[in-house]
Amino acid sequence: MSEQQWTDHPRLRAWLREQEAAFPRWAASHPGVWDFSADSVDELERVIRAEFAAGEWEEVRAARRTPQVTVPAWYFGEVCVRAGAVWKVNPAAPTDPDAWDGPFVGVPGDPMEDPDHEDLYEDDDYLPASVPVPELRDMFLKSPPWRLRNVVEEFEEWRRGAGGSG
């Protein structure tokens, strides 16, 4: 499969359009500075933790296909894109209703799109990637000092290093 099939897929384009269209309403109901900066991710994390005050990851998982989760996940992914990532979706992903087969962010040219991807990675070849919807759920499972902003920082570091310009 080519990179384009992963980055320019009808399912991906539709999901991105839907979230982008819903973002102004979400932002209006969650006052803050939503400027797609790495700093805004701290506010996003605060909002999500307040929105799911029980702190239960199951609560986020149950809402994973609703704008309550998908719109802030889209925002988080867009911050990662500005840090060097690209949106992707597995074009061959199953449509299992219990699985999240939606968009994720990764680095351009990540060999995971190659059927022989496991043979293409070297031991030191860490390439950042994140699946924003589950990432919002998983932040309730991770211990401090981990923060959502750490994901953005991984993309920024990749872009400064081996990733090149951006």
PyMOL commands that set and color helices and strands:
alter all, ss='L'
color gray80, all
select helices_A, chain A and resi 3-7+10-29+40-51+57-62+67-82+111-113+117-120+132-138+149-160
alter helices_A, ss='H'
color red, helices_A
select strands_A, chain A and resi 86-88+104-106+129-130
alter strands_A, ss='S'
color yellow, strands_A
deselect
rebuild
show_as cartoon
